[in-house]
Amino acid sequence: MGRALLIAAALCAATACARRADPPAGLGMAGHASLTCAACHGTGLQVTAANARVRDETCTSAGCHGDGGPVDVQLAQVRFRHRQHGATGPIKAPCAGCHVHPGDSQDKTLASRGEACTLCHADQLTGRRSSDCRACHKDPVQVPVSSQGVPIPHSSLPVAETGCLRCHYDVSPPRTTVSTSRCGKCHEAGQARQGVGEDLHPAHGGVACTGCHEGVTHRVVSMSSAVTLDCRDCHGSAHGVQLASLGNPSATCNGCHATTHQAQQRLVLGQVAGMPPEPSMKFVAGMMCRSCHTTNGRAAGGTGSATLPGAATGLRGQASACAGCHRPEYTKVLSWWIEGTRERGVAVAAYMRTADAALGSSAPDSAHRLLASAREALAVVARAGGQHNLDLSDAIFRESVTRVRSAYRLAGRSAPPPPALGSEPHVGFCSYCHYSTHEPWDFNRMPAEFHRQVMDTARVLAAETPAR
C-alpha cells in the first residue's frame, strides 16, 4: 500500500481515531474524504501491515456498500459488471485491489486504478485478436495521426477486415511479476524472504493489487512501417549527421520534414480526402513498406526512383521484390502499374485543365469546390505513385472525371467527352495486372498454365475478401 499509508494509519491510531459508527448510506467516491483512517483500516495502537488493509467486509458493511456497490460501472471506454467482479476467477479480486489511495497521497478520497485491470486481463491486453482490443478501445482515439500527420479515423477503418494488429503489431503485455524489494514497504527484511515462490494472494487480502505489482499498463511497442516510418530505412545520413547516432531519428527529422512521404501514407492507408477509406489490398494482406522496398539500390521506377544521397542501405521499391512472394513473371506487373497510373493521371489532369479554362471565374463556388477536391485527390496519386494502392488510385481517377463533369453542369455548360481510362483493375481480371493502357495483351508471351494458376488464385482471393 505504500509507506505513506502506514504512516497515516499510525497517526490515526496514535490520536485515538475512532471508527465512524454510521458512514453515510450510498457513500460515493468523494464521500470517503469525510471518514477517518481507522474507519476503513481498523483501530489499535500497535500498527502493523494488517492495519493498512481494507477487507471486503469493511466496504460491504451496513451503512456503507451493503449491496456490493453498483451493478455496472463505466471505466474509461469500458463498461463492465462491477458487483462481484473477479469473485469467480482463480485469484479473487478484493475491493481494495482496485480502489486505493491515489499514488502515495494521504488523501482519503478513493479512486479506481486502471493499472490493476492489466494484471488480471493481461491476455486480452496483448491484443492477440481485434476483438480483444475492441473490448476497451471501442472508438480508439489514442493514435489520431500517423507518423507523418495523416489523420487516422479509427471509427471508419475496416477493422474486421484488417484487424488492429495490422497497424499495432507489437503490443507489450503488462508485467505481472513482483520484485521482492517491494515487499520491504510493509515487511521487515526477514519477513520479506518468507513465502517466496508461493501463492501469496490469500495472505494479502484487502491489499491493493498495485501495492505489490507494478501498476504499469500495456503499450504499443512497434507500429507497422506503413504507419510509423523510420528515416534510417532509406537514409543513412542527413545534413552530414549519421542517423544511427540519433536516439530517435524519425522524431528529429520530422521536426522539419513532418509531411515527407505523407502522400504515400495516405494512399497506402486509404485516407485520401473526399474518398471513402480504402486501404491498399497489399496493406490489408499484411505487407509493410519493407515488403516491397529492399536494399538493392534503386527503385523500379515512379516517384523518387533515384538513390538518395547519403543512403547507406536505402530501401527502394523494385520489381525484383515481387518475385519474393510471386512467380518471376510478376516482376513485369509493377512497371505496368506505374505506367498505367501515369497515363491515366496525365489524361485526367489535362481534362481538369480544360475545365478550369472553360469555366473560369464565372462558375459558381460549388463548381470550383468540386474541381478543387478532385485536384487535391489527384495530387496525392501523383506524389505517391498509384502503385501503392492501385484500386483507390483508379477510383480517384474516375471520381475526378465525375466531379469535373458535375462542375460543368453546375455552371450550366456541357462537358466535353471524358478521357478514356481503360478497364478498372478488378482482382481476378486481366486488367488488374495489365493496367497500362498501351500494353498489348499477348497471351502467347506467357505459358497458358501460368494464367490459369493466376486466375484460379485471384478467384479464391476475391471470394475471401470482404466487400467494402
BALUMTOR-514720 format. One record per residue (C-alpha): x, y, z; residue number from 1. Coordinates in nm, 4 decimals, padded with zeros to 6 digits, m for minus. Layout:
BEGIN
[[X,Y,Z],NUM],
...
//
This chain:
BEGIN
[[00.0000,00.0000,00.0000],1],
[[00.2920,00.2289,00.0424],2],
[[00.4793,00.3693,00.3419],3],
[[00.2694,00.6882,00.3461],4],
[[m00.0446,00.4818,00.4018],5],
[[00.1084,00.3053,00.7010],6],
[[00.2158,00.6409,00.8447],7],
[[m00.1371,00.7695,00.8036],8],
[[m00.2749,00.4662,00.9870],9],
[[m00.0219,00.5137,01.2670],10],
[[m00.1161,00.8798,01.3091],11],
[[m00.4821,00.7908,01.3362],12],
[[m00.4135,00.5171,01.5899],13],
[[m00.1865,00.7421,01.7970],14],
[[m00.4548,01.0098,01.8235],15],
[[m00.7187,00.7523,01.9117],16],
[[m00.9147,00.7989,01.5889],17],
[[m01.2444,00.6214,01.6332],18],
[[m01.4302,00.4228,01.3714],19],
[[m01.7221,00.6222,01.2452],20],
[[m02.0345,00.4447,01.3609],21],
[[m02.2660,00.5307,01.0730],22],
[[m02.0941,00.6209,00.7468],23],
[[m02.3479,00.7797,00.5126],24],
[[m02.5554,00.5319,00.3122],25],
[[m02.4698,00.5060,m00.0573],26],
[[m02.1250,00.6520,00.0068],27],
[[m01.9700,00.7595,m00.3222],28],
[[m01.6052,00.8021,m00.4150],29],
[[m01.5759,01.1575,m00.2858],30],
[[m01.7655,01.0655,00.0306],31],
[[m01.4660,00.8775,00.1686],32],
[[m01.2952,01.2077,00.2396],33],
[[m01.5185,01.2527,00.5465],34],
[[m01.4041,00.9240,00.7039],35],
[[m01.1226,00.8735,00.9482],36],
[[m00.8333,00.6423,00.8631],37],
[[m00.9492,00.3931,01.1230],38],
[[m01.2960,00.3796,00.9710],39],
[[m01.1555,00.1693,00.6901],40],
[[m00.8232,00.0387,00.8222],41],
[[m00.9361,m00.0505,01.1765],42],
[[m00.8007,00.0714,01.5100],43],
[[m00.5231,m00.0174,01.7505],44],
[[m00.2088,00.1411,01.8891],45],
[[00.0079,m00.1420,01.7577],46],
[[00.0258,m00.0600,01.3879],47],
[[00.1248,m00.3446,01.1547],48],
[[00.0835,m00.4172,00.7863],49],
[[m00.2568,m00.5637,00.8695],50],
[[m00.3823,m00.2270,00.9921],51],
[[m00.3358,m00.0787,00.6452],52],
[[m00.5595,m00.3347,00.4787],53],
[[m00.9196,m00.2747,00.3846],54],
[[m01.1101,m00.6017,00.3906],55],
[[m01.4205,m00.6535,00.1782],56],
[[m01.6316,m00.6836,00.4939],57],
[[m01.5427,m00.3250,00.5790],58],
[[m01.6669,m00.1957,00.2436],59],
[[m01.9834,m00.4070,00.2377],60],
[[m02.0876,m00.3472,00.5978],61],
[[m02.4280,m00.1961,00.6776],62],
[[m02.4388,00.1750,00.6091],63],
[[m02.1605,00.1576,00.3523],64],
[[m02.1808,m00.0537,00.0382],65],
[[m02.4011,m00.3244,00.1799],66],
[[m02.5316,m00.4214,m00.1618],67],
[[m02.1823,m00.4687,m00.3030],68],
[[m02.1728,m00.1392,m00.4880],69],
[[m02.3162,m00.0535,m00.8300],70],
[[m02.4115,m00.3382,m01.0605],71],
[[m02.2319,m00.1953,m01.3655],72],
[[m01.9536,00.0613,m01.3892],73],
[[m01.8099,00.2673,m01.6760],74],
[[m01.4300,00.2985,m01.6553],75],
[[m01.2805,00.4996,m01.9393],76],
[[m01.4198,00.3305,m02.2525],77],
[[m01.5144,00.0047,m02.0845],78],
[[m01.8442,m00.0778,m01.9204],79],
[[m01.8240,m00.3914,m01.7080],80],
[[m02.0060,m00.5888,m01.4410],81],
[[m01.8842,m00.4335,m01.1158],82],
[[m02.0695,m00.6203,m00.8432],83],
[[m01.8805,m00.9400,m00.7504],84],
[[m01.6241,m00.8530,m01.0177],85],
[[m01.3487,m01.1129,m01.0164],86],
[[m01.5126,m01.3182,m00.7431],87],
[[m01.5139,m01.6348,m00.9541],88],
[[m01.1658,m01.6044,m01.1009],89],
[[m00.8608,m01.8053,m00.9985],90],
[[m00.7491,m01.5072,m00.7887],91],
[[m01.0302,m01.3325,m00.6030],92],
[[m01.0168,m00.9583,m00.6605],93],
[[m01.0919,m00.7711,m00.3348],94],
[[m01.2464,m00.4256,m00.3253],95],
[[m00.9122,m00.2792,m00.2172],96],
[[m00.7455,m00.4474,m00.5118],97],
[[m00.8699,m00.1722,m00.7416],98],
[[m00.9903,00.1043,m00.5080],99],
[[m00.6872,00.2599,m00.3445],100],
[[m00.5456,00.5924,m00.2378],101],
[[m00.4232,00.7801,m00.5468],102],
[[m00.0468,00.7449,m00.5556],103],
[[00.1193,00.7713,m00.2129],104],
[[m00.1058,01.0572,m00.1055],105],
[[m00.2678,01.0612,00.2368],106],
[[m00.5834,01.1951,00.0726],107],
[[m00.8619,00.9613,00.1763],108],
[[m01.0605,01.0095,m00.1455],109],
[[m01.0528,00.6751,m00.3215],110],
[[m01.0001,00.6256,m00.6913],111],
[[m01.0358,00.3352,m00.9310],112],
[[m00.6950,00.2352,m01.0641],113],
[[m00.6971,00.1229,m01.4247],114],
[[m00.3475,m00.0202,m01.3777],115],
[[m00.4950,m00.3027,m01.1692],116],
[[m00.7072,m00.4144,m01.4663],117],
[[m00.3965,m00.5058,m01.6652],118],
[[m00.2871,m00.7608,m01.4083],119],
[[m00.5931,m00.9850,m01.4452],120],
[[m00.6636,m00.9141,m01.8115],121],
[[m00.3101,m00.9489,m01.9442],122],
[[m00.4052,m01.1942,m02.2184],123],
[[m00.6640,m00.9593,m02.3647],124],
[[m00.4347,m00.6572,m02.3392],125],
[[m00.1659,m00.8100,m02.5575],126],
[[m00.4019,m00.7556,m02.8499],127],
[[m00.3873,m01.1062,m02.9885],128],
[[m00.7253,m01.0592,m03.1563],129],
[[m00.9016,m00.7475,m03.2767],130],
[[m01.1984,m00.8381,m03.0591],131],
[[m00.9708,m00.8195,m02.7541],132],
[[m00.8610,m00.4667,m02.8421],133],
[[m01.2136,m00.3504,m02.9187],134],
[[m01.3346,m00.4597,m02.5761],135],
[[m01.1693,m00.1452,m02.4400],136],
[[m01.0964,00.0645,m02.7472],137],
[[m01.4447,00.0755,m02.8969],138],
[[m01.3736,00.4064,m03.0732],139],
[[m00.9960,00.4445,m03.0485],140],
[[m00.8553,00.7943,m03.0342],141],
[[m00.5188,00.7142,m02.8775],142],
[[m00.3285,00.7473,m03.2073],143],
[[m00.5179,01.0088,m03.4089],144],
[[m00.2473,01.0590,m03.6769],145],
[[00.0240,00.8577,m03.8468],146],
[[00.3972,00.9314,m03.8187],147],
[[00.3626,01.1862,m04.0996],148],
[[00.0474,01.3538,m03.9705],149],
[[m00.2110,01.1628,m04.1736],150],
[[m00.5421,01.1558,m03.9806],151],
[[m00.6483,00.8013,m03.8904],152],
[[m01.0191,00.7988,m03.8019],153],
[[m01.0370,00.4562,m03.6380],154],
[[m01.4169,00.4524,m03.6412],155],
[[m01.4211,00.4398,m04.0224],156],
[[m01.1443,00.1845,m04.0689],157],
[[m01.2440,m00.1666,m04.1793],158],
[[m01.1263,m00.3189,m03.8504],159],
[[m01.2990,m00.6513,m03.9114],160],
[[m01.1041,m00.6827,m04.2353],161],
[[m00.7609,m00.5500,m04.1407],162],
[[m00.7525,m00.6208,m03.7661],163],
[[m00.5973,m00.3971,m03.5022],164],
[[m00.2694,m00.5876,m03.5232],165],
[[m00.2292,m00.4773,m03.8837],166],
[[m00.1023,m00.1432,m03.7532],167],
[[m00.0369,m00.2114,m03.3841],168],
[[00.1560,m00.5291,m03.4488],169],
[[00.3680,m00.5303,m03.1334],170],
[[00.1830,m00.4585,m02.8096],171],
[[00.3600,m00.5248,m02.4810],172],
[[00.1837,m00.7284,m02.2140],173],
[[00.1814,m00.5804,m01.8635],174],
[[00.4351,m00.7166,m01.6177],175],
[[00.2799,m00.9432,m01.3565],176],
[[00.5941,m01.0451,m01.1665],177],
[[00.6685,m00.8942,m00.8261],178],
[[01.0099,m00.7788,m00.7146],179],
[[01.0962,m00.8849,m00.3603],180],
[[01.2191,m00.5318,m00.2992],181],
[[00.8581,m00.4176,m00.2977],182],
[[00.7859,m00.6456,m00.0021],183],
[[01.0074,m00.4244,00.2110],184],
[[00.7490,m00.1480,00.2004],185],
[[00.5425,m00.3401,00.4520],186],
[[00.7587,m00.6232,00.5879],187],
[[01.0851,m00.6475,00.7727],188],
[[01.3776,m00.7964,00.5832],189],
[[01.3330,m01.1409,00.7360],190],
[[00.9589,m01.1492,00.6698],191],
[[01.0073,m01.0452,00.3095],192],
[[01.2037,m01.3604,00.2346],193],
[[00.9287,m01.5884,00.3624],194],
[[00.6843,m01.7379,00.1170],195],
[[00.8904,m01.6681,m00.1958],196],
[[00.7653,m01.8931,m00.4751],197],
[[00.4267,m01.9484,m00.3108],198],
[[00.0893,m01.8006,m00.3979],199],
[[00.0768,m01.5088,m00.1572],200],
[[m00.2638,m01.3767,m00.2664],201],
[[m00.4617,m01.5482,00.0144],202],
[[m00.2358,m01.3881,00.2762],203],
[[m00.2755,m01.0409,00.1270],204],
[[m00.6498,m00.9968,00.1262],205],
[[m00.7522,m00.6336,00.1369],206],
[[m00.4229,m00.5130,m00.0087],207],
[[m00.4208,m00.3197,m00.3359],208],
[[m00.3003,m00.5178,m00.6371],209],
[[m00.0619,m00.2327,m00.7195],210],
[[00.0745,m00.2490,m00.3643],211],
[[00.2795,m00.5484,m00.4771],212],
[[00.2591,m00.5483,m00.8548],213],
[[00.3857,m00.2542,m01.0544],214],
[[00.0977,m00.0501,m01.1879],215],
[[00.2120,m00.0416,m01.5497],216],
[[m00.0440,m00.0554,m01.8286],217],
[[00.0245,m00.2183,m02.1614],218],
[[00.1517,m00.0079,m02.4501],219],
[[00.2290,m00.0257,m02.8193],220],
[[00.5940,m00.1154,m02.8732],221],
[[00.6071,m00.1067,m03.2527],222],
[[00.3811,00.0083,m03.5320],223],
[[00.3601,m00.1068,m03.8909],224],
[[00.6257,00.0566,m04.1078],225],
[[00.3418,00.1975,m04.3196],226],
[[00.2145,00.3908,m04.0172],227],
[[00.5404,00.4807,m03.8429],228],
[[00.8201,00.5444,m04.0889],229],
[[01.1816,00.5025,m03.9820],230],
[[01.4031,00.7542,m04.1606],231],
[[01.7003,00.5151,m04.1372],232],
[[01.5250,00.2764,m04.3739],233],
[[01.6097,00.4995,m04.6662],234],
[[01.8617,00.7493,m04.5282],235],
[[02.1941,00.6603,m04.3699],236],
[[02.2706,01.0244,m04.3032],237],
[[02.1076,01.3653,m04.3374],238],
[[02.2680,01.7108,m04.3296],239],
[[02.6001,01.5469,m04.2541],240],
[[02.4700,01.3646,m03.9471],241],
[[02.4665,00.9852,m03.9196],242],
[[02.1081,00.8948,m03.8332],243],
[[02.2245,00.5852,m03.6472],244],
[[02.3796,00.8160,m03.3863],245],
[[02.0446,00.9784,m03.3075],246],
[[01.8204,00.8337,m03.0389],247],
[[01.5039,00.8776,m03.2426],248],
[[01.5952,00.9934,m03.5935],249],
[[01.2349,00.9897,m03.7185],250],
[[01.1241,01.2320,m03.4483],251],
[[01.4279,01.4503,m03.5175],252],
[[01.3766,01.4554,m03.8931],253],
[[01.0040,01.5178,m03.8577],254],
[[01.0831,01.8452,m03.6842],255],
[[01.1420,01.9913,m04.0297],256],
[[01.0168,01.7222,m04.2656],257],
[[00.6850,01.6487,m04.0969],258],
[[00.4915,01.5806,m04.4158],259],
[[00.7553,01.3954,m04.6178],260],
[[00.6059,01.0764,m04.7627],261],
[[00.2649,01.1821,m04.6355],262],
[[00.1155,01.1202,m04.9791],263],
[[00.2436,00.7625,m04.9774],264],
[[00.0960,00.7052,m04.6321],265],
[[m00.2387,00.8484,m04.7371],266],
[[m00.2593,00.6184,m05.0347],267],
[[m00.1401,00.3044,m04.8564],268],
[[m00.3720,00.3633,m04.5586],269],
[[m00.6587,00.4619,m04.7897],270],
[[m00.7075,00.8003,m04.6203],271],
[[m00.7494,01.0421,m04.9111],272],
[[m00.9725,01.3427,m04.8520],273],
[[m01.3090,01.3225,m05.0218],274],
[[m01.2817,00.9485,m05.0907],275],
[[m01.4207,00.6543,m04.8909],276],
[[m01.1489,00.4873,m04.6791],277],
[[m00.9952,00.2058,m04.8816],278],
[[m00.6599,00.0728,m04.7571],279],
[[m00.4325,m00.0875,m05.0121],280],
[[m00.5014,m00.4547,m05.0708],281],
[[m00.1329,m00.5236,m05.0078],282],
[[m00.1525,m00.3432,m04.6741],283],
[[m00.4655,m00.5360,m04.5770],284],
[[m00.2862,m00.8603,m04.6649],285],
[[m00.0168,m00.7792,m04.4069],286],
[[00.2551,m00.6293,m04.6261],287],
[[00.4645,m00.3443,m04.4918],288],
[[00.6806,m00.0841,m04.6645],289],
[[00.9791,m00.3160,m04.6245],290],
[[00.7951,m00.5947,m04.8060],291],
[[00.8495,m00.4211,m05.1401],292],
[[01.1260,m00.1716,m05.0609],293],
[[01.4504,m00.3637,m05.0457],294],
[[01.8208,m00.2790,m05.0343],295],
[[01.9280,m00.3399,m05.3931],296],
[[01.9978,00.0246,m05.4554],297],
[[01.7407,00.1647,m05.6969],298],
[[01.3654,00.1610,m05.7244],299],
[[01.1811,00.0018,m06.0121],300],
[[01.0512,00.3438,m06.1111],301],
[[00.7968,00.6063,m06.0190],302],
[[00.8299,00.8771,m05.7574],303],
[[01.1763,00.9000,m05.6016],304],
[[01.3375,00.6313,m05.8143],305],
[[01.6933,00.7585,m05.7757],306],
[[01.9137,00.6542,m05.4869],307],
[[01.9131,00.9316,m05.2291],308],
[[02.2471,01.0914,m05.1296],309],
[[02.3816,00.9524,m04.8051],310],
[[02.1616,00.6456,m04.8041],311],
[[02.3902,00.3729,m04.6748],312],
[[02.1421,00.0876,m04.7032],313],
[[01.8478,00.2670,m04.8578],314],
[[01.5301,00.0737,m04.9153],315],
[[01.3817,00.1146,m05.2620],316],
[[01.0706,m00.0318,m05.4174],317],
[[01.1624,m00.2548,m05.7076],318],
[[01.0149,m00.5198,m05.9292],319],
[[01.2513,m00.7900,m05.8060],320],
[[01.0763,m00.7772,m05.4666],321],
[[00.7572,m00.9072,m05.6293],322],
[[00.9296,m01.2368,m05.7054],323],
[[00.9817,m01.2901,m05.3347],324],
[[00.6132,m01.3793,m05.2980],325],
[[00.5031,m01.4418,m05.6569],326],
[[00.6282,m01.6190,m05.9643],327],
[[00.9118,m01.4479,m06.1578],328],
[[00.6638,m01.3425,m06.4272],329],
[[00.5144,m01.0935,m06.1798],330],
[[00.8235,m00.8719,m06.1998],331],
[[00.6659,m00.7074,m06.5072],332],
[[00.3481,m00.6102,m06.3245],333],
[[00.4993,m00.3201,m06.1300],334],
[[00.6038,m00.1392,m06.4478],335],
[[00.2514,m00.1871,m06.5876],336],
[[00.1012,m00.0364,m06.2713],337],
[[00.3385,00.2607,m06.2728],338],
[[00.2827,00.3294,m06.6401],339],
[[m00.0934,00.2813,m06.6185],340],
[[m00.1386,00.5228,m06.3289],341],
[[00.0884,00.7765,m06.5024],342],
[[m00.1111,00.7584,m06.8262],343],
[[m00.4456,00.7949,m06.6525],344],
[[m00.3170,01.0717,m06.4255],345],
[[m00.1941,01.2738,m06.7243],346],
[[m00.5254,01.2291,m06.9071],347],
[[m00.7406,01.3311,m06.6083],348],
[[m00.5163,01.6297,m06.5262],349],
[[m00.5483,01.7533,m06.8860],350],
[[m00.9272,01.7121,m06.8672],351],
[[m00.9280,01.9198,m06.5489],352],
[[m00.7135,02.1965,m06.7001],353],
[[m00.9589,02.2215,m06.9874],354],
[[m01.2416,02.2635,m06.7352],355],
[[m01.0516,02.5338,m06.5451],356],
[[m01.0008,02.7319,m06.8640],357],
[[m01.3564,02.6813,m06.9904],358],
[[m01.5403,02.7609,m06.6685],359],
[[m01.3153,03.0366,m06.5347],360],
[[m01.4337,03.2729,m06.2636],361],
[[m01.7914,03.2746,m06.3909],362],
[[m01.8621,02.9284,m06.2499],363],
[[m02.0381,02.9089,m05.9116],364],
[[m01.8395,02.8354,m05.5955],365],
[[m01.9903,02.4878,m05.5792],366],
[[m01.8306,02.4043,m05.9146],367],
[[m01.4920,02.5338,m05.8034],368],
[[m01.5133,02.3295,m05.4832],369],
[[m01.5690,02.0137,m05.6888],370],
[[m01.2688,02.0934,m05.9072],371],
[[m01.0530,02.1692,m05.6024],372],
[[m01.1417,01.8411,m05.4301],373],
[[m01.0622,01.6436,m05.7448],374],
[[m00.7346,01.8316,m05.7877],375],
[[m00.6322,01.7548,m05.4291],376],
[[m00.7003,01.3818,m05.4646],377],
[[m00.5145,01.3664,m05.7967],378],
[[m00.2137,01.5365,m05.6388],379],
[[m00.1915,01.2579,m05.3779],380],
[[m00.1705,00.9920,m05.6504],381],
[[00.0834,01.1951,m05.8486],382],
[[00.3101,01.2450,m05.5459],383],
[[00.2731,00.8962,m05.4017],384],
[[00.2695,00.6778,m05.7101],385],
[[m00.0522,00.4918,m05.7857],386],
[[00.1201,00.1553,m05.7442],387],
[[00.0901,00.1992,m05.3659],388],
[[m00.2865,00.1492,m05.3897],389],
[[m00.3985,00.0633,m05.7400],390],
[[m00.7682,00.0229,m05.6556],391],
[[m00.8001,00.3587,m05.4782],392],
[[m00.5892,00.5375,m05.7399],393],
[[m00.8154,00.4157,m06.0176],394],
[[m01.1216,00.5156,m05.8150],395],
[[m00.9722,00.8663,m05.7734],396],
[[m00.9210,00.8994,m06.1496],397],
[[m01.2807,00.8061,m06.2244],398],
[[m01.4270,01.0121,m05.9400],399],
[[m01.2237,01.3149,m06.0525],400],
[[m01.3742,01.2909,m06.4012],401],
[[m01.7208,01.2639,m06.2474],402],
[[m01.6615,01.5780,m06.0386],403],
[[m01.5318,01.7717,m06.3371],404],
[[m01.8419,01.6830,m06.5374],405],
[[m02.0616,01.7810,m06.2401],406],
[[m01.8819,02.1170,m06.2273],407],
[[m01.9745,02.1775,m06.5910],408],
[[m02.3400,02.1066,m06.5123],409],
[[m02.3378,02.3433,m06.2141],410],
[[m02.2003,02.6120,m06.4433],411],
[[m02.4745,02.5425,m06.6992],412],
[[m02.2278,02.4104,m06.9556],413],
[[m02.1997,02.0832,m07.1469],414],
[[m01.8965,01.8772,m07.0533],415],
[[m01.6647,01.7522,m07.3284],416],
[[m01.6274,01.3749,m07.3717],417],
[[m01.4398,01.2179,m07.0785],418],
[[m01.0904,01.0776,m07.1284],419],
[[m01.0532,00.7071,m07.1959],420],
[[m00.9477,00.5415,m06.8685],421],
[[m00.9472,00.1834,m06.9840],422],
[[m01.0607,m00.1092,m06.7727],423],
[[m01.0889,m00.0964,m06.3953],424],
[[m00.8378,m00.3116,m06.2010],425],
[[m01.0583,m00.5872,m06.0617],426],
[[m00.8978,m00.8800,m05.8834],427],
[[m00.9407,m01.1889,m06.0960],428],
[[m00.9485,m00.9967,m06.4249],429],
[[m00.6691,m00.9368,m06.6729],430],
[[m00.6822,m00.5609,m06.6141],431],
[[m00.5541,m00.5948,m06.2577],432],
[[m00.2059,m00.6796,m06.3836],433],
[[m00.2237,m00.5378,m06.7369],434],
[[m00.3076,m00.1861,m06.6182],435],
[[m00.1026,00.0009,m06.8763],436],
[[m00.3371,00.1381,m07.1435],437],
[[m00.0959,00.0699,m07.4291],438],
[[00.0486,m00.2661,m07.3192],439],
[[m00.0685,m00.5355,m07.5664],440],
[[m00.2299,m00.8362,m07.4048],441],
[[m00.0314,m01.1048,m07.5808],442],
[[m00.1218,m01.4282,m07.4048],443],
[[00.1331,m01.6182,m07.6101],444],
[[00.4117,m01.4418,m07.4170],445],
[[00.3210,m01.6381,m07.1049],446],
[[00.2571,m02.0103,m07.0576],447],
[[m00.1131,m02.0969,m07.0521],448],
[[m00.0558,m02.2789,m06.7243],449],
[[00.0649,m01.9529,m06.5672],450],
[[m00.2553,m01.7642,m06.6496],451],
[[m00.4745,m02.0497,m06.5308],452],
[[m00.2942,m02.0518,m06.1960],453],
[[m00.3183,m01.6733,m06.1629],454],
[[m00.6877,m01.6679,m06.2426],455],
[[m00.7678,m01.9511,m06.0007],456],
[[m00.5739,m01.7831,m05.7193],457],
[[m00.7389,m01.4491,m05.7918],458],
[[m01.0867,m01.6009,m05.7752],459],
[[m01.0097,m01.7518,m05.4333],460],
[[m00.8781,m01.4187,m05.3038],461],
[[m01.1786,m01.2338,m05.4385],462],
[[m01.4147,m01.4778,m05.2676],463],
[[m01.2333,m01.4419,m04.9332],464],
[[m01.2047,m01.0610,m04.9429],465],
[[m01.4993,m00.8921,m04.7614],466],
[[m01.6947,m00.6453,m04.9708],467],
[[m01.6216,m00.2816,m04.8929],468],
//
